[in-house]
Amino acid sequence: LQFLSYLGACDRLLKQGYEEGQVEEAMEMFQYSEKQAAEFLHLLAQFNDMGFQQNEIKEVLLLCGNQRERALEELVMK
């Protein structure tokens, strides 16, 4: 049952246009919480569009618990 809800969550995130590898990674990082994974992927894409490096974005988002403003401050200071 858990596996099916995982697949459903992944499918919904993929339909939002996120890459499969990123979706799987985000789901694992947040213990399969679709809400947190979706938030993470959204912010990752946003900060990526601003020109920040993906590995730095991931690190900062994890440290800041997906808090957009705090993460942005951290990224700008790097």
Order of alpha helices (4+ residues) and beta strands (2+ residues): alpha-alpha-alpha-alpha-alpha
